[in-house]
Amino acid sequence: MKSEVINCYINEVIMPRIDEIPGWFFAHTHWYKTLENLLAEESLDSSEWDNEVLQKLVKHQNGLIPMIENVADIRYIVVPIHGENHWSLVLIHISDTRDACVIYHMDNIKTFHDHSQIGALLNTWLDRGLGLNMETSIISIGITQQTNNFDCGVHVLYIITKLIEVGKDGQLLEYLENGGLPKEWGTAEIVSKYRLEVRELLISLVESDT
């Protein structure tokens, strides 16, 4: 699935509902890759960084939607990850007490993306970019595994939808703390049906612009 499709979904499906989910922030598909490139030449453990890099790291929060006006407002950050022709998803959860953060990595081809490397980069941004110096855990959470080599993008879109749904109902933390999302999420049948829904959405958007 192309980045444009996922970004379109975020813009057209998620953003109109943003008032329903206060504390949620979303990254477009280029956001993580930009962060990765920004930190490529830096030692994440070093205390001596180039000032220009630090300034860019701080400004990187401007790439999230909606824009962060106060870091105290953040509860969840959703980050699509793309690498080696595969999509996975990160959900960052910051505790209400603001003293702990968990970076959950969800990959429907287990171990395809290195969750420890992804978590280290995001933790660096949280610490040096947002100034959120707190205890951070990085967890690879169990999700339904895909049965082909092309549905990873659809899985990501479907999981985002379900995360928001259970987040509104207050069930999300229970799932996360138990170490896995429901097995019925992302089954081959559901993903096949959802792929058609995404396709119909894109067609309707194109037709509305003509």
C-alpha positions as CSV (number, residue, x, y, z in Angstrom):
1,M,0.0,0.0,0.0
2,K,1.3,3.4,-0.9
3,S,2.0,6.2,1.6
4,E,-0.6,8.4,-0.1
5,V,-3.4,6.0,0.7
6,I,-2.5,5.8,4.4
7,N,-2.1,9.6,4.6
8,C,-5.4,10.1,2.8
9,Y,-7.1,7.8,5.3
10,I,-5.6,9.8,8.2
11,N,-6.8,13.1,6.7
12,E,-10.2,12.0,5.5
13,V,-11.3,9.4,8.1
14,I,-9.4,10.2,11.3
15,M,-9.1,14.0,11.4
16,P,-12.9,14.7,11.1
17,R,-13.2,12.6,14.4
18,I,-10.3,14.3,16.2
19,D,-12.6,16.1,18.6
20,E,-14.0,12.8,19.8
21,I,-10.5,11.5,20.9
22,P,-8.7,14.3,22.9
23,G,-5.1,13.5,23.6
24,W,-4.5,11.6,20.4
25,F,-2.0,12.7,17.9
26,F,-1.1,11.1,14.5
27,A,2.0,11.0,12.3
28,H,1.8,10.9,8.6
29,T,3.8,8.2,6.9
30,H,6.9,10.3,6.2
31,W,7.3,11.4,9.8
32,Y,9.2,8.4,11.2
33,K,11.5,8.2,8.1
34,T,12.3,11.9,8.5
35,L,13.2,11.3,12.2
36,E,15.3,8.3,11.2
37,N,17.3,10.3,8.7
38,L,17.7,13.2,11.2
39,L,19.3,10.9,13.8
40,A,21.2,8.7,11.4
41,E,24.5,10.4,12.1
42,E,24.0,10.9,15.9
43,S,24.8,8.7,18.8
44,L,21.6,8.3,20.7
45,D,23.4,8.0,24.0
46,S,25.7,11.0,23.5
47,S,25.2,14.2,25.5
48,E,26.9,16.3,22.9
49,W,24.8,16.9,19.9
50,D,24.9,19.4,17.1
51,N,22.6,22.4,18.0
52,E,21.1,22.3,14.5
53,V,20.1,18.7,15.0
54,L,18.6,19.5,18.4
55,Q,16.5,22.4,16.9
56,K,15.2,20.2,14.2
57,L,14.4,17.5,16.7
58,V,12.3,20.0,18.7
59,K,10.5,21.2,15.5
60,H,9.7,17.7,14.5
61,Q,6.7,17.7,16.7
62,N,5.1,20.2,14.2
63,G,4.7,17.2,11.8
64,L,2.1,15.6,14.0
65,I,-1.6,16.3,13.6
66,P,-3.3,18.0,15.3
67,M,-0.3,20.2,16.2
68,I,0.8,19.8,19.8
69,E,0.1,23.0,21.7
70,N,1.0,21.6,25.1
71,V,2.9,18.4,25.8
72,A,0.7,17.9,28.8
73,D,-2.2,17.2,26.4
74,I,-0.5,14.1,24.9
75,R,-1.9,10.7,25.8
76,Y,-1.4,8.7,22.6
77,I,0.7,9.1,19.5
78,V,0.1,6.9,16.5
79,V,3.0,6.4,14.1
80,P,2.9,4.3,10.9
81,I,6.3,2.8,10.2
82,H,7.5,1.8,6.7
83,G,10.7,0.0,5.8
84,E,11.7,-2.8,3.4
85,N,8.3,-2.7,1.6
86,H,6.5,-3.4,4.8
87,W,4.2,-1.5,7.2
88,S,4.0,-1.8,10.9
89,L,2.5,0.5,13.6
90,V,3.6,2.2,16.8
91,L,1.3,3.4,19.6
92,I,3.0,5.6,22.2
93,H,1.2,5.9,25.5
94,I,2.1,8.5,28.1
95,S,0.7,7.9,31.5
96,D,-1.7,10.3,33.1
97,T,0.9,10.9,35.9
98,R,3.4,11.9,33.2
99,D,6.2,9.9,34.7
100,A,6.1,6.8,32.4
101,C,5.8,6.0,28.7
102,V,5.2,2.8,26.8
103,I,6.1,2.5,23.1
104,Y,4.0,-0.4,21.7
105,H,5.1,-1.8,18.4
106,M,2.6,-3.8,16.4
107,D,3.9,-5.9,13.4
108,N,1.7,-8.4,11.6
109,I,4.9,-10.1,10.3
110,K,6.5,-10.8,13.6
111,T,10.1,-9.5,13.9
112,F,10.1,-8.0,10.4
113,H,10.8,-4.5,11.8
114,D,13.3,-4.1,14.7
115,H,11.1,-2.8,17.6
116,S,14.1,-2.1,19.8
117,Q,15.6,0.3,17.2
118,I,12.3,1.9,16.5
119,G,11.7,2.4,20.2
120,A,15.1,3.9,20.8
121,L,14.6,6.5,18.1
122,L,11.2,7.5,19.3
123,N,12.4,7.6,22.9
124,T,15.2,9.9,21.9
125,W,12.6,12.2,20.2
126,L,10.3,12.1,23.3
127,D,13.3,13.0,25.5
128,R,15.2,15.6,23.5
129,G,12.5,16.8,21.2
130,L,9.6,17.1,23.5
131,G,11.5,17.3,26.8
132,L,9.6,14.3,28.2
133,N,12.3,12.7,30.3
134,M,10.5,9.7,31.9
135,E,10.8,6.0,32.4
136,T,10.1,4.4,29.0
137,S,9.4,0.8,28.1
138,I,9.4,-0.7,24.5
139,I,7.0,-3.6,24.0
140,S,6.3,-5.6,20.9
141,I,2.6,-6.4,21.3
142,G,0.9,-9.4,19.8
143,I,-1.4,-8.9,16.9
144,T,-3.0,-11.2,14.3
145,Q,-0.4,-12.2,11.7
146,Q,-1.1,-11.6,8.0
147,T,-1.4,-14.6,5.7
148,N,0.0,-13.0,2.5
149,N,2.7,-10.6,1.5
150,F,0.6,-7.6,0.5
151,D,-1.9,-6.7,3.2
152,C,0.3,-5.0,5.8
153,G,-0.9,-1.5,4.9
154,V,-4.6,-2.6,5.2
155,H,-3.8,-4.2,8.6
156,V,-2.3,-0.9,9.8
157,L,-5.4,1.1,8.8
158,Y,-7.7,-1.4,10.4
159,I,-5.8,-1.5,13.6
160,I,-5.7,2.3,13.8
161,T,-9.5,2.3,13.5
162,K,-9.9,-0.3,16.2
163,L,-7.5,1.4,18.6
164,I,-9.5,4.6,18.4
165,E,-12.7,2.7,18.8
166,V,-11.7,0.9,22.0
167,G,-9.8,4.0,23.2
168,K,-13.1,5.9,23.3
169,D,-14.7,3.0,25.2
170,G,-11.9,2.8,27.7
171,Q,-10.8,-0.7,26.8
172,L,-7.6,0.1,25.1
173,L,-5.3,0.1,28.1
174,E,-6.7,-3.2,29.2
175,Y,-5.7,-4.8,25.9
176,L,-2.3,-3.2,25.9
177,E,-1.5,-4.2,29.4
178,N,-2.5,-7.8,28.7
179,G,0.1,-7.9,26.0
180,G,-2.1,-8.4,22.9
181,L,-4.9,-7.2,20.8
182,P,-8.0,-9.3,20.2
183,K,-7.3,-12.2,17.8
184,E,-10.4,-11.4,15.7
185,W,-8.8,-8.1,14.7
186,G,-7.1,-8.5,11.4
187,T,-8.2,-11.9,10.4
188,A,-7.9,-12.6,6.6
189,E,-11.7,-12.3,6.2
190,I,-11.9,-8.9,8.0
191,V,-8.9,-7.5,6.2
192,S,-10.3,-8.6,2.8
193,K,-13.6,-6.8,3.6
194,Y,-11.8,-3.7,4.9
195,R,-9.6,-3.5,1.8
196,L,-12.8,-3.1,-0.2
197,E,-14.0,-0.4,2.2
198,V,-10.7,1.6,1.8
199,R,-11.0,1.2,-2.0
200,E,-14.6,2.5,-2.0
201,L,-13.5,5.4,0.2
202,L,-10.7,6.4,-2.3
203,I,-13.1,6.1,-5.2
204,S,-15.7,8.3,-3.5
205,L,-13.0,10.9,-2.7
206,V,-11.8,11.0,-6.3
207,E,-15.3,11.3,-7.6
208,S,-16.1,14.1,-5.2
209,D,-13.2,16.1,-6.6
210,T,-14.3,15.8,-10.2
